[in-house]
Amino acid sequence: MDATGYLAEADEAVAAAALIAAQCPKGEPVDTPDGPETPMPIFPTGLRALADEALACIVGDDAESASNWVAQEDWKQWRAMLTRLRAGLAPPPPSFALFDVQP
């Protein structure tokens, strides 16, 4: 998958991103009869950024995606699902102490 170019198989990119997002702390579990039958391996964290880039390409290509593989009346719901997936892929904010409190 090349997240910088045209995604000919956007539905496959979305499915892959969903599997990657499911392993993230804020990701939603994948629960579908079409999903994997065996547990998926732990994916490298670097795939999160690639999956997010692929979803960004799909979201940014409204007319092309809607006309090719999502019914026009379903595009708003599909876009909301893509937004949820991207939120699940987002890395957690860095944690640092705001104050150095000593007893």
Contact map, one row per residue, 1 for C-alpha under 8 A:
1110001000001000000000000000000000000000000000000000000000000000000000000000000000000000000000000000000
1111111000000000000000000000000000000000000000000000010000000000000000000000000000000000000000000000000
1111111000000000000000000000000000000000000000000110110010000000000000000000000000000000000000000000000
0111110000000000000000000000000000000000000000000000110010000000000000000000000000000000000000000000000
0111111000000000000000000000000000000000000000000000000000000000000000000000000000000000000000000000000
0111111100000000000000000000000000000000000000000000000010000000000000000000000000000000000000000000000
1110111111001000000000000000000000000000000000000000010011000000000000000000000000000000000000000000000
0000011111000000000000000000000000000000000000000000000000000000000000000000000000000000000000000000000
0000001111111000000000000000000000000000000000000000000000000000000000000000000000000000000000000000000
0000001111111100000000000000000000000000000000000000000001000000100000000000000000000000000000000000000
0000000011111110000000000000000000000000000000000000000000000000000010000000000000000000000000000000000
0000000011111111000000000000000000000000000000000000000000000000000000000000000000000000000000000000000
1000001011111111100000000000000000000000000000000010011000000000000000000000000000000000000000000000000
0000000001111111110000000000000000000000000000000000011000000000000000000000000001000000000000000000000
0000000000111111111000000000000000000000000000000000000000000000000000000000000000000000000000000000000
0000000000011111111100000000000000000000000000000010000000000000000000000000000000000000000000000000000
0000000000001111111110000000000000000000000000010011001000000000000000000000000000001000000000000000000
0000000000000111111111000000010000000000000000000000000000000000000000000000000000001000000000000000000
0000000000000011111111100000010000000000000000000000000000000000000000000000000000000000000000000000000
0000000000000001111111110000000000000000001000110010000000000000000000000000000000000000100000000000000
0000000000000000111111110111000000000000000000010000000000000000000000000000000000001101100000000000000
0000000000000000011111111011110000000000000000000000000000000000000000000000000000000001000000000000000
0000000000000000001111111010100000000000011000000000000000000000000000000000000000000000000000000000000
0000000000000000000111111110000000000000000000000000000000000000000000000000000000000001100000000000000
0000000000000000000001111110000000000000000000000000000000000000000000000000000000000001000000000000000
0000000000000000000010011111000000000000000000000000000000000000000000000000000000000011110000000000000
0000000000000000000011111111100000000000000000000000000000000000000000000000000000001011100000000000000
0000000000000000000011000111110000000000000000000000000000000000000000000000000000001001000000000000000
0000000000000000000001100011111000000000000000000000000000000000000000000000000000000000000000000000000
0000000000000000011001000001111100100000000000000000000000000000000000000000000000000000000000000000000
0000000000000000000000000000111110100000000000000000000000000000000000000000000000000000000000000000000
0000000000000000000000000000011111100000000000000000000000000000000000000000000000000000000000000000000
0000000000000000000000000000001111100000000000000000000000000000000000000000000000000000000000000000000
0000000000000000000000000000000111110000000000000000000000000000000000000000000000000000000000000000000
0000000000000000000000000000011111111000000000000000000000000000000000000000000000000000000000000000000
0000000000000000000000000000000001111111000000000000000000000000000000000000000000000000000000000000000
0000000000000000000000000000000000111110000000000000000000000000000000000000000000000000000000000000000
0000000000000000000000000000000000011111000000000000000000000000000000000000000000000000000000000000000
0000000000000000000000000000000000011111100000000000000000000000000000000000000000000000000000000000000
0000000000000000000000000000000000010111110000000000000000000000000000000000000000000000000000000000000
0000000000000000000000000000000000000011111000000000000000000000000000000000000000000000000000000000000
0000000000000000000000100000000000000001111100000000000000000000000000000000000000000000000000000000000
0000000000000000000100100000000000000000111110100000000000000000000000000000000000000000000000000000000
0000000000000000000000000000000000000000011111110000000000000000000000000000000000000000000000000000000
0000000000000000000000000000000000000000001111111000000000000000000000000000000000000000000000000000000
0000000000000000000000000000000000000000000111111100000000000000000000000000000000000000000000000000000
0000000000000000000100000000000000000000001111111110000000000000000000000000000000000000000000000000000
0000000000000000100110000000000000000000000111111111000000000000000000000000000000000000110000000000000
0000000000000000000000000000000000000000000011111111100000000000000000000000000000000000100000000000000
0010000000000000000000000000000000000000000001111111110000000000000000000000000000000000000000000000000
0010000000001001100100000000000000000000000000111111111000000000000000000000000000000000100000000000000
0000000000000000100000000000000000000000000000011111111100000000000000000000000000000100110000000000000
0011000000000000000000000000000000000000000000001111111110000000000000000000000000000000000000000000000
0111001000001100000000000000000000000000000000000111111111000000000000000000000000000000000000000000000
0000000000001100100000000000000000000000000000000011111111100000000000000000000001000100000000000000000
0000000000000000000000000000000000000000000000000001111111110000000000000000000000000000000000000000000
0011011000000000000000000000000000000000000000000000111111111000000000000000000000000000000000000000000
0000001001000000000000000000000000000000000000000000011111111100100000000000000000000000000000000000000
0000000000000000000000000000000000000000000000000000001111111100000000000000001001000000000000000000000
0000000000000000000000000000000000000000000000000000000111111100000000000000000000000000000000000000000
0000000000000000000000000000000000000000000000000000000011111111100000000000000000000000000000000000000
0000000000000000000000000000000000000000000000000000000001111111110000000000000000000000000000000000000
0000000000000000000000000000000000000000000000000000000000001111111000000000000000000000000000000000000
0000000000000000000000000000000000000000000000000000000000001111111100000000000000000000000000000000000
0000000001000000000000000000000000000000000000000000000001001111111111000000000000000000000000000000000
0000000000000000000000000000000000000000000000000000000000000111111111110010000000000000000000000000000
0000000000000000000000000000000000000000000000000000000000000011111111110000000000000000000000000000000
0000000000000000000000000000000000000000000000000000000000000001111111000000000000000000000000000000000
0000000000100000000000000000000000000000000000000000000000000000111111100000000000000000000000000000000
0000000000000000000000000000000000000000000000000000000000000000111111110110010000000000000000000000000
0000000000000000000000000000000000000000000000000000000000000000011011111110000000000000000000000000000
0000000000000000000000000000000000000000000000000000000000000000011001111110000000000000000000000000000
0000000000000000000000000000000000000000000000000000000000000000000000111111000000000000000000000000000
0000000000000000000000000000000000000000000000000000000000000000000001111111110000000000000000000000000
0000000000000000000000000000000000000000000000000000000000000000010001111111111000000000000000000000000
0000000000000000000000000000000000000000000000000000000000000000000000001111111100000000000000000000000
0000000000000000000000000000000000000000000000000000000000000000000000000111111110000000000000000000000
0000000000000000000000000000000000000000000000000000000000000000000001000111111111000000000000000000000
0000000000000000000000000000000000000000000000000000000000100000000000000011111111100000000000000000000
0000000000000000000000000000000000000000000000000000000000000000000000000001111111110000000000000000000
0000000000000000000000000000000000000000000000000000000000000000000000000000111111111000000000000000000
0000000000000100000000000000000000000000000000000000001000100000000000000000011111111100000000000000000
0000000000000000000000000000000000000000000000000000000000000000000000000000001111111110000000000000000
0000000000000000000000000000000000000000000000000000000000000000000000000000000111111111000000000000000
0000000000000000110010000011000000000000000000000000000000000000000000000000000011111111100000000000000
0000000000000000000010000000000000000000000000000001001000000000000000000000000001111111110000000000000
0000000000000000000000000110000000000000000000000000000000000000000000000000000000111111110000000000000
0000000000000000000011011111000000000000000000000000000000000000000000000000000000011111110000000000000
0000000000000000000110010110000000000000000000011011000000000000000000000000000000001111111000000000000
0000000000000000000000000100000000000000000000010001000000000000000000000000000000000111111100000000000
0000000000000000000000000000000000000000000000000000000000000000000000000000000000000000111110000000000
0000000000000000000000000000000000000000000000000000000000000000000000000000000000000000011111000000000
0000000000000000000000000000000000000000000000000000000000000000000000000000000000000000001111100000000
0000000000000000000000000000000000000000000000000000000000000000000000000000000000000000000111110000000
0000000000000000000000000000000000000000000000000000000000000000000000000000000000000000000011111000000
0000000000000000000000000000000000000000000000000000000000000000000000000000000000000000000001111100000
0000000000000000000000000000000000000000000000000000000000000000000000000000000000000000000000111111000
0000000000000000000000000000000000000000000000000000000000000000000000000000000000000000000000011111000
0000000000000000000000000000000000000000000000000000000000000000000000000000000000000000000000001111100
0000000000000000000000000000000000000000000000000000000000000000000000000000000000000000000000001111110
0000000000000000000000000000000000000000000000000000000000000000000000000000000000000000000000000011111
0000000000000000000000000000000000000000000000000000000000000000000000000000000000000000000000000001111
0000000000000000000000000000000000000000000000000000000000000000000000000000000000000000000000000000111
